[in-house]
Amino acid sequence: MINTTKIEKINFSPTASTLDSTREEFGKAIAQIAQSNDQIIGLSADLTESTKMSLFAQKFKNRFFHLGVAEQNMIGVAAGLALGGKIPVCTSYAIFQPGRCWEQIRQSICYSNLNVKMVSTHAGLSVGPDGASHQALEDLALTRVLPNLTVISPCDGNQARKATFAMIEHQGPVYLRLTREPALSVTTSETSFEIGKGQVFRVGSDVTIISHGTMIGTALQAALILEEQMNISAQVINLHTIKPIDQELLVQAAKTTQAIVTLEEHQIMAGVGSAVAECLATNYPVPIEMVGMKDQFGQSGKAHELIDYYGLTVEGVIKAVKKVIKRKNHS
Amino acid sequence: MEVKSVEELYQISNHLRQLVITMLENAGSGHSAGSLGMADVFTALYFNILKHNPKKPHWKDRDRVILSNGHICPILYASLAHSGYFEEKELLTFRKINSRLQGHPHYQSVPGVENTSGSLGQGLSQAIGIALSLRLNGKNNQVYALLSDGEHQEGQTWEGYLFANAQKLANLTVLIDRNNIQIDGLVENLVPLNDLKRKIAEFGWQVLEIDGHNMEQIIAACQQAESNQVGPTAIICQTIPGKGVDFMESLPAWHGKPPDEKQAQLALKQLRSLNNKITCHQLS
């Protein structure tokens, strides 16, 4: 079947090596937006420097609040600020927000559909040496299950910047998932970004690899090797918006390639693989293989060591692709 | 709003108690004890203290009431209805399907409901956020946060006290329903708060302690809180849960129970015969 999907303009090549940082680009973007939008209020739960809110905090002292080590109060205060017409931006690590304050997000924000933006850095294994206590592998499960919440996981610094702008434009609560480590810069200033619209980064016909966040580099590298070494044509989709999920694009991908592999820095259970499966099982069922954390906690180590150890790798994706194509051919 | 006499205010709180009983019996579920216990405080707020306009629920210069212990919403709804935010007959839809009067308050479900509550411990944080937004906008409106004593067992409440003091939020007043009951029994028997006044004062707040059924004390305390330009104030209101209905008073069992038809009739009879003379609770 000929793939007539629209391909996004990206900057990826076999020798690609430029890195950028999702959290740094967020930090710069939010400070820039706040320059012309005085309703934006910054909130930090004692992690101002690592969430890159320091620039905002410095420039807008009257509109920045230290909440201290108190995420539940931070969310409630943000709800109150939103009730008062402000646009609060709450920041912390993904393990603490939504982890620590999940019920507050549910009751005080989502159930009231308040215009609160929750930006969490340090998602996933790539948190590194801090270890399992700080490696959020459940945050997408926790957030995508909440009504009214938009959930976004940008793939690189450029996209994090665009996502920040889009998040502020959007009316309603948003969860933005960022990482600690810099990662492969894949998009350019010309790459579009629209909440809810998944992106085809590479066209292919044998399988679709769906990923999000900074795993996208791995997906693209795997697709390259599959093509060059195994004659397998892999489509790559960047699903930056986990919720609302781009059902149309997913069904089109399923129809075109008849096989899906998902890749994420998150538990397989209830993660984006599950979200894709929910969508396709009810609309256009095809074999799916999921690459992610297999119902276990992480551990201390360097980010790349951990990614290798737990199999969230090019090899892991290739293995899954071979498996799903086998299933496709036998069905 | 014309100034009402204390006598008139007690007439209103009696009427609100009757509305609460009727509403709960009709719904077949709901929380009697706290709703009745806080009737005098709500009366003082909605009919004397608050700067508000029931015909303009979004008026930018209004004071705010943030109910944290959302389960006592029958008294909130009764106060809103009797003030004129909506019609009293709508109170009979309480807790029924498609009703604007949800079992626990839902933000903007009905004019006058300023926040969502029901899960204890979250309202103070919300009130703080609103108070901050008012201050950022240069408004000097007051935010009244209503909390129960039991919900002071939730850690988030204390996060709120710490932060409100750090921000020196002078436009924030907390009113605590100190009725000493919670679902499993008496607060002081289970997980005691002990000297709540001292505890909150140690967090840097001004703390007042009053008889929650004494209209003059409630009003005086709220005025004192408003004139505090230095920081936030907490007013501990000693109340009798179920106040006004003798078979309900002081019993934890009535925390989450509505009266049945017979009990409601008895309760209404008692309230009507009180002749608006609520006996004030003696501070121990």
Interface residues (C-beta under 8 A of the other chain):
Chain A: I41 N62 R63 F65 H66 L67 G68 A70 Q72 N73 M74 I75 G76 V77 A78 A79 G80 L81 A82 L83 G84 G85 K86 P88 E103 Q104 Q107 S108 Y111 S112 L114
Chain B: I66 H106 Y107 Q108 E114 N115 T116 S117 G118 S119 G121 Q122 G123 L124 S125 Q126 A127 I128 G129 I130 A131 L132 S133 L134 L136 N137 G155 Q156 E159 G160 L162 F163 A166 Q167
